[in-house]
Amino acid sequence: MSKITPPLCKALKRELQHEEQSKHPVIRIAEDPAQRSLCDSCATTIFVISYVCHVCGREYCPDCYDDWTENGNVRFETCSRNKMHTKEQLLIAVRACEGELKAAVAEMESFIQKSKASKQPEMGDLDRGIYPTRALQDDMFAPVYEFTAANFDEESFKDIWSMHGRPIIIKDCLDRFNLPWDPEYFINNHGHEDCTLVQTCPPFKDYTTKVARFFEQFGKPHGIRSSNAKGTPSSNLTDEGLKLKDWPSTDNFADVFPDLMIDFEHALPDAVAKHIRQNGVYNLVSRFPEGYNRPDLGPKMYNAFPATVQMDGRIGGTTNLHRDITDAINFMMYATSVNDDADAPGAIWDIFPIGAAKHIREYLDEQFPGQPTDPFHRQNCYLSPEDLETLYTERGVQSYRILQRPGDAVLIPAGCAHQVRNIKDCIKVAVDFLSPENVEICEYLLQENRGIAERANSSIALVTKKGKESKKMSRVKKEDVLQLWKCLLYYYEGVREQLWAADPNKAEKAEECGVTKGAVKMDTHEGPGADTPMVENFLPGGKEDEDEDMPTVKALGSGDDAIVAGPLKKDKESEIIEIT
């Protein structure tokens, strides 16, 4: 709790500031469990506060509202009838009852002060020197913490993970699994199913085939990729670097592979199980309420042939350079090749410290100038040995190089740029997780993702239309699938309820601060109070103000008394404002 409460409190205080200082009409709405509202400017998940256009219904987060300047309104798409948005036409929507935000902030601030007073000293750097590491001979590569599943404990993991940006390799994990996780298993159990294969190098084409046809090629010769005029793979699928990525791509892993899901959860090393399991004590996604739109962090499978050499002669990657907003663990379950060398790794990883991202970004921007999007989010670059040497000699950037073999699990911290190159045909399974130790890193990356659209807009050229120059709208966005603040809020609420039940004295202390037991609940579906401004107070209505572009807006409330703006009608079931 002490790791998540400060950033969560800071986020709620930002929301509260908008609620208290806003000059816009306020409407209070209930959260729809089945929906995930995104900011129409930066694609960040809406938390408690949003600004809504009463004409077209577009919705913006408080951060984008603060960044908005009237003269540089490129990211705010035009309203109806090609008119630009103005701040005056926005309403402020609050997903909390009056006073809830203020009470929640007061309670969290009290908790933070109490936590500071009782904070225990952390382990020093000298203690961390006792952990085993493996280092390659080349100075370009930094030593990596290495454990076996049997000798790795939870306290060691927590300590290393709190260092931010230090990957870990856990060996000897295969014996913990009961199912085979090999080509034969997937051919026998899922061979008849369709799947989509993706090229691992340009032009990154997609191919549809059968699962059996893909896995039957494991262990067979892989020739040099040849061009095909029809854009289809050869009959044996082995002339290209192909991967079956994010499998299953859309469905939940537990629904498609229920037996594998059980096997995976039981096989997680004890040191990390509480952080990674779906119901893990330290898994910050674990408290999402039942029926809510929970982030899908996996598991997913990553099955691929060896990486190929690209058309321009550059070494290609199986997974190109990128950064993830969450932590992850990746297990290699199987690897094979024609001349199978048991000592040879199945895949080569390069994981970079968080601080190296700036230097790598600058280097790639110099190598590929004029790109409108961030190089980590393009995910079309694999750093070659020459690139790595240049980064080391000119910018001091080291990578944590890991040679992954079957049975090895690689732990990748949030925010660490990384790339992977398969040497053999590999079957891997991975899952993302949100850990208390890296919440601040996730927050930083969330803001970085918001900046993707801003970077794209800065390189937009002026376009000419009917003799006039105007800015072209950029639609480059990084969708927020994590819902960080909701994860933290639901986790806080869940743990908080346990604390209330276990220690009645905490309830008495909170009440001294004016906080009641239910103060922090923001997902209420109760109607607004008598003093809550309703929709008819500020939306035009009647024949004189009728606008064909006016959305249908249903006010928070239920039964025959629900207020409806736009086309007048009754709605006995809806308890949520809907803007269509």
Secondary structure as UniProt FT lines:
FT   TURN            2..4
FT   HELIX           5..21
FT   STRAND          26..28
FT   TURN            33..34
FT   TURN            40..42
FT   STRAND          49..53
FT   TURN            54..56
FT   STRAND          59..60
FT   HELIX           62..67
FT   HELIX           70..72
FT   HELIX           80..82
FT   HELIX           87..89
FT   STRAND          90..94
FT   TURN            98..99
FT   HELIX           100..117
FT   HELIX           125..128
FT   TURN            129..130
FT   STRAND          133..134
FT   TURN            139..140
FT   STRAND          144..148
FT   TURN            149..151
FT   HELIX           154..161
FT   TURN            162..163
FT   STRAND          168..171
FT   HELIX           174..176
FT   HELIX           183..190
FT   TURN            191..192
FT   STRAND          194..199
FT   TURN            202..203
FT   STRAND          206..210
FT   HELIX           211..215
FT   TURN            216..219
FT   TURN            229..230
FT   TURN            235..236
FT   STRAND          242..247
FT   HELIX           253..256
FT   HELIX           258..267
FT   HELIX           270..276
FT   TURN            278..279
FT   TURN            281..282
FT   TURN            284..287
FT   TURN            290..291
FT   STRAND          300..304
FT   TURN            311..312
FT   STRAND          319..322
FT   STRAND          327..336
FT   TURN            338..339
FT   TURN            342..343
FT   STRAND          347..351
FT   HELIX           354..356
FT   HELIX           357..367
FT   TURN            369..370
FT   HELIX           375..378
FT   HELIX           385..395
FT   STRAND          399..404
FT   TURN            406..407
FT   STRAND          409..412
FT   TURN            414..415
FT   STRAND          418..422
FT   STRAND          425..433
FT   HELIX           436..438
FT   HELIX           439..458
FT   STRAND          462..465
FT   TURN            466..467
FT   STRAND          468..471
FT   HELIX           484..502
FT   HELIX           504..512
FT   TURN            513..514
FT   TURN            517..520
FT   TURN            530..531
FT   HELIX           535..537
FT   TURN            542..545
FT   TURN            548..549
FT   STRAND          553..554
FT   HELIX           559..561
FT   STRAND          564..565
//
